Amino acid sequence: MSRELPAQPNFEYLKKEAKELLDAQRQQHPGWKLADAQHALAREYGFDSWPKLKAHVESRRLEASPLSGRWIADIARSQRNEANLFRRAALDVSVSGQAVTIAHDAIDELGREDRGVNTIVADGIERTHDHGYRMTVRWADSHTLEVMTRHAGLPATGATYEVSSDGRTLTVSTIDQRLVFGRAS
């Protein structure tokens, strides 16, 4: 049986499919292991092996936008502002055309959860956002998103979201902090 991958394949979903295939095949083939199910699934999608399927999916994800994906804060490598001493943080970023959606999930220094989602348009046009903020967002290059924010009576501030050339690290820099994130696997 031959199957076709979707345009934006999700490796986590493929791992789930392999586990489901393993569960289904264990009744007929009690000696099957997860590696057998992964290999069979890879073959169904037209790949010689599970590692080749994984490499293909990862390359497709990076082609879409290096910024897309789940990012986990690396506190040891970050230089945080004293007002931002979180215990853990994660970003989920999706890019669709010029729209960039960033969902954050963090536990602050007191153990309180902070979640939120913002969608911005990376077209270089200044737009009004919540609470009277004016924001201009643009791609400096394929790996770097620049955000400039203004608010009445306050000096302009900015943030840069820069993905490393290997796609494994995201650095979010502002005037007073540098947060380093690693790509979740």
Backbone torsions as a table, in degrees:
resi	resn	phi	psi	omega
1	MET	NA	132.3	-179.6
2	SER	-110.3	134.0	180.0
3	ARG	-122.6	155.5	179.4
4	GLU	-111.9	134.8	176.8
5	LEU	-70.6	147.4	173.5
6	PRO	-68.0	166.8	-178.5
7	ALA	-58.4	-38.0	178.2
8	GLN	-119.7	76.6	-176.9
9	PRO	-64.2	147.9	-178.9
10	ASN	-114.6	116.1	-176.0
11	PHE	-66.3	-32.1	178.1
12	GLU	-62.6	-39.3	177.7
13	TYR	-65.8	-40.2	178.5
14	LEU	-63.5	-37.9	176.5
15	LYS	-62.5	-39.7	178.2
16	LYS	-65.1	-42.3	177.4
17	GLU	-59.1	-41.5	179.9
18	ALA	-63.4	-40.7	178.7
19	LYS	-66.2	-38.9	177.6
20	GLU	-65.8	-40.5	177.9
21	LEU	-63.2	-41.3	178.0
22	LEU	-59.3	-47.8	179.6
23	ASP	-59.2	-42.7	-179.1
24	ALA	-67.8	-37.5	-175.4
25	GLN	-82.6	-19.9	-177.9
26	ARG	-62.3	-27.9	178.9
27	GLN	-66.9	-40.6	-179.8
28	GLN	-86.9	-30.8	-176.0
29	HIS	-130.4	81.8	-175.2
30	PRO	-58.4	-23.5	-178.4
31	GLY	-85.2	-0.8	-178.3
32	TRP	-63.0	142.6	175.5
33	LYS	-118.2	170.3	-179.5
34	LEU	-57.6	-39.1	179.5
35	ALA	-59.8	-35.4	177.6
36	ASP	-65.7	-43.4	179.2
37	ALA	-66.2	-41.1	178.3
38	GLN	-62.2	-44.1	179.8
39	HIS	-62.6	-45.2	-180.0
40	ALA	-62.3	-41.6	179.4
41	LEU	-65.8	-42.8	177.5
42	ALA	-57.7	-43.9	179.3
43	ARG	-62.8	-38.7	178.1
44	GLU	-61.0	-33.9	178.8
45	TYR	-88.1	4.1	174.6
46	GLY	89.8	19.0	179.7
47	PHE	-112.1	147.6	-178.8
48	ASP	-69.7	-24.7	-175.5
49	SER	-155.5	163.4	175.6
50	TRP	-61.9	-44.8	177.9
51	PRO	-59.7	-35.3	178.1
52	LYS	-69.6	-38.0	175.6
53	LEU	-63.4	-45.5	179.7
54	LYS	-60.4	-45.6	179.8
55	ALA	-60.5	-41.0	179.4
56	HIS	-63.4	-46.5	-179.3
57	VAL	-62.4	-44.0	179.4
58	GLU	-62.8	-39.8	179.5
59	SER	-67.1	-35.9	178.2
60	ARG	-66.7	-39.5	179.7
61	ARG	-62.8	-42.4	-178.7
62	LEU	-71.9	-30.1	176.7
63	GLU	-63.7	-37.2	-178.0
64	ALA	-60.4	-55.5	173.9
65	SER	-172.0	128.0	178.5
66	PRO	-59.0	-25.5	-177.8
67	LEU	-77.0	-24.0	-177.8
68	SER	-64.8	141.9	175.3
69	GLY	130.9	-174.2	178.5
70	ARG	-101.0	134.0	-177.6
71	TRP	-125.3	133.6	-179.4
72	ILE	-112.6	129.8	-178.2
73	ALA	-63.0	135.2	173.8
74	ASP	-105.0	90.4	-173.5
75	ILE	-60.2	-37.9	-178.1
76	ALA	-62.7	-31.8	-178.8
77	ARG	-93.9	-6.1	-177.3
78	SER	-90.4	152.9	172.9
79	GLN	-116.5	100.2	-171.6
80	ARG	-98.7	149.6	171.9
81	ASN	-70.0	146.4	-178.8
82	GLU	-60.1	-22.8	178.9
83	ALA	-85.1	1.3	-175.6
84	ASN	-132.2	48.5	-176.5
85	LEU	-91.4	64.8	-179.9
86	PHE	-70.8	157.0	176.8
87	ARG	-83.0	-37.9	176.0
88	ARG	-155.9	157.0	178.6
89	ALA	-155.5	150.1	176.6
90	ALA	-143.2	148.7	175.1
91	LEU	-122.2	137.9	170.6
92	ASP	-116.1	116.5	-174.7
93	VAL	-117.0	132.8	172.6
94	SER	-129.3	141.6	-179.2
95	VAL	-123.0	124.7	177.7
96	SER	-133.9	102.7	-174.6
97	GLY	64.7	-124.7	179.1
98	GLN	-91.9	-8.1	-179.6
99	ALA	-83.2	128.4	177.6
100	VAL	-121.0	119.2	179.0
101	THR	-108.3	126.0	-179.3
102	ILE	-121.6	114.9	175.1
103	ALA	-104.4	132.5	177.8
104	HIS	-116.9	150.2	178.8
105	ASP	-142.9	117.7	-175.8
106	ALA	-140.8	157.5	169.9
107	ILE	-116.6	118.8	-176.7
108	ASP	-76.1	-179.3	-175.4
109	GLU	-64.3	-19.0	178.6
110	LEU	-97.2	3.4	178.9
111	GLY	88.5	7.8	179.4
112	ARG	-85.1	142.9	179.9
113	GLU	-87.0	139.4	177.2
114	ASP	-130.9	120.8	178.9
115	ARG	-130.8	150.6	176.1
116	GLY	-172.1	163.3	179.8
117	VAL	-136.3	133.3	175.3
118	ASN	-130.4	136.4	172.5
119	THR	-115.1	128.4	-179.8
120	ILE	-125.3	158.7	-178.9
121	VAL	-111.9	118.5	-175.5
122	ALA	-92.1	71.1	-179.5
123	ASP	-126.2	6.7	177.8
124	GLY	79.4	5.1	-179.9
125	ILE	-98.8	131.7	179.2
126	GLU	-71.7	132.5	-179.2
127	ARG	-132.8	152.4	175.6
128	THR	-86.0	134.4	177.7
129	HIS	-120.6	-172.8	-177.6
130	ASP	-52.5	146.4	173.5
131	HIS	61.2	29.1	174.7
132	GLY	78.4	9.6	177.9
133	TYR	-75.7	141.9	175.2
134	ARG	-111.1	130.5	-173.6
135	MET	-131.5	136.2	173.4
136	THR	-120.3	126.7	-176.1
137	VAL	-127.3	135.4	177.8
138	ARG	-151.8	155.7	173.8
139	TRP	-85.4	120.7	174.4
140	ALA	-75.1	-37.3	173.3
141	ASP	-160.2	-175.1	-174.8
142	SER	-64.2	-19.1	-177.4
143	HIS	-110.3	-0.4	-172.7
144	THR	-132.8	120.5	176.7
145	LEU	-107.4	128.5	179.7
146	GLU	-111.7	133.8	-179.1
147	VAL	-125.4	124.9	176.7
148	MET	-117.2	127.9	-176.6
149	THR	-122.2	136.4	175.1
150	ARG	-126.9	149.0	174.1
151	HIS	-142.1	140.3	-177.0
152	ALA	-48.9	127.0	176.0
153	GLY	81.9	-5.2	-179.7
154	LEU	-115.6	150.1	177.0
155	PRO	-67.3	152.7	178.2
156	ALA	-65.2	143.9	176.5
157	THR	-126.2	162.9	-179.9
158	GLY	-145.5	163.0	175.3
159	ALA	-142.4	145.6	176.3
160	THR	-122.7	129.9	175.8
161	TYR	-108.5	108.6	-175.2
162	GLU	-122.6	122.7	179.0
163	VAL	-94.4	134.3	179.0
164	SER	-62.1	160.0	-177.4
165	SER	-61.7	-27.7	178.4
166	ASP	-87.5	-1.7	176.4
167	GLY	75.7	10.2	-175.0
168	ARG	-98.5	-17.3	-175.3
169	THR	-129.4	136.8	173.5
170	LEU	-116.4	127.9	176.2
171	THR	-115.2	123.0	177.5
172	VAL	-107.3	114.6	-176.0
173	SER	-114.3	135.1	170.9
174	THR	-127.6	-177.3	-178.3
175	ILE	-63.5	-28.5	-174.2
176	ASP	-120.3	7.0	175.9
177	GLN	-159.9	160.7	178.8
178	ARG	-136.8	108.3	-178.0
179	LEU	-102.3	130.4	-179.5
180	VAL	-109.6	131.4	179.9
181	PHE	-124.0	145.7	173.8
182	GLY	-107.0	146.9	179.0
183	ARG	-69.5	130.5	176.3
184	ALA	-71.9	141.3	-179.4
185	SER	-95.9	NA	NA
